[in-house]
């Protein structure tokens, strides 16, 4: 197989190949594009993040708490999508206790609006924007910062890294973790089986791959540069993580 064929594997529209026996099973509604888009959306996103983080990737949440080195009395800045349903808010509040605090920044509505609306960020990718979440915060107001299921929606991580580290105390950790829908590892998994590829192509007709923002772990690490000690990356079954200790 030529490299040209390999690079263009998939990406078509399986709905264009509906057959009479599909109509017999599913009815004429299977041709209704608006109805299909509704169910594509339901299957691709509805309930997905809580299921991933409460069940499939529960160990990664536990690892994130450990990497953050959360302590009783800590004050945490938590930025993410589906923060409460994923269990992060309750878990962290239980760890830091009554003398601590977890300030949450829920971005799921902004994220969906940006992706579905094809809103461009300053980096040229759609679905991301300038983060101003630290603008009103005082220097070293927080012990730690956690960015859980939100990494891809920032349009300038070099800028955001410095903003978020500014509000953290020295010597503490920042942790980013995301279940990604793009990138070399994700593409390899989708392309490893023709069934997975056709399901993916079918489910994401309403949102093209070009409209899904993506920062690789390496790009995030490079954006943080020398602002943290011992920057580390981890990839596990579609979860990409970054962490480092503020100098």
C-alpha positions as CSV (number, residue, x, y, z in Angstrom):
1,X,0.0,0.0,0.0
2,X,1.4,3.4,-0.9
3,X,2.1,6.1,1.7
4,X,-0.5,8.3,-0.1
5,X,-3.2,5.7,0.5
6,X,-2.1,5.1,4.1
7,X,-2.2,8.9,4.9
8,X,-5.8,9.2,3.5
9,X,-7.2,6.0,5.2
10,X,-10.7,6.7,6.3
11,X,-12.4,10.1,6.5
12,X,-15.3,9.3,4.2
13,X,-19.0,9.2,5.0
14,X,-20.4,5.7,5.7
15,X,-23.9,7.2,5.6
16,X,-23.5,7.5,1.9
17,X,-23.5,3.8,1.6
18,X,-26.9,3.0,3.3
19,X,-28.6,0.0,1.6
20,X,-32.2,-1.1,1.2
21,X,-31.7,-3.7,4.0
22,X,-30.6,-0.9,6.3
23,X,-33.9,0.9,5.5
24,X,-35.8,-2.3,6.2
25,X,-34.3,-2.5,9.7
26,X,-34.2,1.1,10.6
27,X,-36.8,2.8,8.5
28,X,-36.6,5.8,6.1
29,X,-35.5,8.0,9.1
30,X,-32.0,6.6,8.6
31,X,-31.7,9.1,5.8
32,X,-32.7,12.1,7.9
33,X,-29.5,14.1,8.3
34,X,-30.8,16.2,11.2
35,X,-32.0,13.2,13.1
36,X,-28.7,11.4,12.5
37,X,-26.7,14.3,13.7
38,X,-28.7,14.3,17.0
39,X,-27.9,10.6,17.6
40,X,-24.3,11.0,16.4
41,X,-23.9,13.7,19.1
42,X,-25.7,11.5,21.7
43,X,-23.4,8.5,21.0
44,X,-20.2,10.5,20.8
45,X,-20.5,12.8,23.8
46,X,-23.7,12.3,25.9
47,X,-22.6,10.9,29.3
48,X,-19.2,10.1,27.9
49,X,-16.9,12.1,30.1
50,X,-18.4,11.0,33.4
51,X,-18.3,7.4,32.3
52,X,-14.7,7.7,31.2
53,X,-13.5,9.4,34.4
54,X,-15.7,7.6,37.0
55,X,-15.3,4.1,35.6
56,X,-12.8,3.6,32.7
57,X,-10.1,6.0,33.8
58,X,-10.7,6.0,37.6
59,X,-7.1,5.0,38.3
60,X,-5.9,8.1,36.4
61,X,-8.0,10.4,38.6
62,X,-6.4,8.7,41.7
63,X,-2.9,9.1,40.1
64,X,-3.7,12.8,39.4
65,X,-4.6,13.4,43.1
66,X,-1.3,11.7,44.1
67,X,0.7,13.8,41.6
68,X,-0.9,17.0,42.9
69,X,0.3,15.9,46.4
70,X,-3.0,17.2,47.8
71,X,-3.0,17.9,51.5
72,X,-5.5,18.9,54.1
73,X,-5.9,22.6,54.1
74,X,-4.8,23.1,50.5
75,X,-6.5,25.6,48.2
76,X,-6.9,24.2,44.7
77,X,-7.7,25.8,41.3
78,X,-9.6,23.2,39.3
79,X,-10.3,23.9,35.6
80,X,-12.1,21.3,33.5
81,X,-15.1,19.9,31.7
82,X,-17.7,17.9,33.7
83,X,-15.9,18.6,36.9
84,X,-18.6,17.5,39.3
85,X,-20.0,14.5,37.3
86,X,-16.4,13.2,36.9
87,X,-16.1,13.1,40.7
88,X,-13.1,15.4,40.9
89,X,-14.8,18.1,42.9
90,X,-16.1,15.8,45.6
91,X,-12.9,13.8,45.8
92,X,-10.6,16.9,46.1
93,X,-12.9,18.6,48.6
94,X,-12.7,15.4,50.7
95,X,-8.9,15.3,50.5
96,X,-8.3,19.0,51.4
97,X,-11.0,18.9,54.1
98,X,-12.9,21.7,55.7
99,X,-9.9,23.9,56.1
100,X,-9.1,23.7,52.4
101,X,-10.9,24.9,49.3
102,X,-11.5,23.9,45.7
103,X,-12.3,26.7,43.3
104,X,-13.9,25.2,40.2
105,X,-13.9,26.6,36.7
106,X,-16.4,24.6,34.6
107,X,-15.8,25.1,30.9
108,X,-18.0,22.4,29.2
109,X,-20.5,24.9,27.8
110,X,-17.8,27.1,26.4
111,X,-16.0,24.1,25.0
112,X,-19.1,22.8,23.2
113,X,-20.0,26.2,21.9
114,X,-16.4,26.7,20.6
115,X,-16.2,23.3,18.8
116,X,-19.7,23.2,17.4
117,X,-19.5,26.8,16.4
118,X,-16.1,26.4,14.7
119,X,-14.9,29.4,16.7
120,X,-11.2,30.0,16.0
121,X,-8.6,30.5,18.7
122,X,-5.5,32.7,18.3
123,X,-3.4,29.6,17.4
124,X,-5.6,28.9,14.3
125,X,-7.4,25.9,15.8
126,X,-11.1,25.9,16.3
127,X,-12.6,25.0,19.7
128,X,-10.1,26.9,21.8
129,X,-9.7,30.4,23.3
130,X,-7.6,32.6,25.5
131,X,-7.8,31.5,29.1
132,X,-8.4,34.4,31.5
133,X,-9.1,32.2,34.5
134,X,-6.1,33.4,36.5
135,X,-6.4,37.1,35.6
136,X,-8.3,38.1,38.7
137,X,-6.3,35.8,41.0
138,X,-3.6,37.0,43.4
139,X,0.0,35.8,43.1
140,X,0.5,32.4,44.9
141,X,-3.2,32.3,45.9
142,X,-3.4,28.5,45.3
143,X,-1.3,25.6,46.5
144,X,-1.9,23.6,43.3
145,X,-3.6,23.8,39.9
146,X,-5.4,20.9,38.2
147,X,-6.5,21.1,34.5
148,X,-8.7,18.0,34.0
149,X,-10.3,17.5,30.6
150,X,-9.7,21.0,29.4
151,X,-6.1,21.1,28.0
152,X,-7.2,21.1,24.3
153,X,-9.4,24.2,24.7
154,X,-6.6,26.6,25.5
155,X,-5.2,28.5,22.5
156,X,-1.8,29.5,23.9
157,X,-0.3,27.2,26.5
158,X,2.9,29.2,26.8
159,X,0.8,32.1,28.0
160,X,-1.5,30.0,30.1
161,X,1.3,28.1,31.8
162,X,2.8,31.3,33.1
163,X,-0.6,32.7,34.2
164,X,-1.5,29.5,36.1
165,X,1.9,29.1,37.7
166,X,1.8,32.7,38.9
167,X,-1.1,31.9,41.1
168,X,0.6,28.8,42.6
169,X,2.9,28.5,45.5
170,X,6.5,27.6,44.7
171,X,7.5,23.9,45.1
172,X,4.0,22.6,44.4
173,X,2.7,20.8,41.3
174,X,0.4,21.5,38.4
175,X,-1.2,18.5,36.7
176,X,-3.0,18.3,33.3
177,X,-5.0,15.2,32.2
178,X,-7.2,14.7,29.1
179,X,-9.0,12.0,27.3
180,X,-8.1,13.0,23.8
181,X,-9.9,12.7,20.5
182,X,-7.0,13.4,18.3
183,X,-3.3,12.9,17.9
184,X,-0.9,10.1,16.6
185,X,-1.8,7.5,19.2
186,X,-5.6,8.1,18.9
187,X,-5.3,8.0,15.1
188,X,-3.3,4.7,15.2
189,X,-5.9,3.1,17.4
190,X,-8.8,4.2,15.2
191,X,-7.0,3.0,12.1
192,X,-6.0,-0.3,13.6
193,X,-9.4,-1.8,12.8
194,X,-11.8,-1.1,9.9
195,X,-14.9,-1.4,12.3
196,X,-13.5,1.3,14.6
197,X,-12.7,3.5,11.6
198,X,-16.2,3.3,10.2
199,X,-17.8,3.9,13.6
200,X,-15.6,7.0,14.1
201,X,-16.3,8.3,10.6
202,X,-20.0,7.8,11.2
203,X,-20.1,9.4,14.6
204,X,-18.1,12.5,13.7
205,X,-19.8,13.6,10.5
206,X,-21.2,16.6,12.5
207,X,-17.8,17.6,13.8
208,X,-14.9,17.2,11.4
209,X,-11.5,16.2,12.7
210,X,-10.2,19.7,11.7
211,X,-12.6,21.2,14.2
212,X,-11.3,19.2,17.2
213,X,-8.4,21.1,18.9
214,X,-5.3,19.2,20.0
215,X,-2.2,19.9,22.0
216,X,0.2,16.9,22.2
217,X,2.0,16.2,25.5
218,X,5.2,17.3,23.9
219,X,3.7,20.6,22.8
220,X,2.4,21.2,26.3
221,X,5.8,20.3,27.8
222,X,7.6,22.7,25.4
223,X,5.1,25.4,26.3
224,X,5.9,25.1,30.0
225,X,9.6,25.1,29.2
226,X,11.8,25.8,32.1
227,X,9.0,27.2,34.3
228,X,8.7,23.8,36.1
229,X,11.1,21.3,37.5
230,X,11.0,17.7,36.3
231,X,8.2,18.0,33.7
232,X,6.7,14.6,32.9
233,X,4.3,13.0,30.4
234,X,2.1,9.9,30.6
235,X,-0.1,8.3,28.0
236,X,-2.6,5.6,29.0
237,X,-5.4,4.2,26.8
238,X,-6.2,7.6,25.3
239,X,-5.5,9.7,28.4
240,X,-2.6,12.1,28.1
241,X,-1.1,13.7,31.2
242,X,1.5,16.4,32.0
243,X,2.8,17.4,35.3
244,X,5.6,19.5,36.8
245,X,6.7,21.3,39.9
246,X,6.8,25.1,40.1
247,X,10.3,26.3,40.8
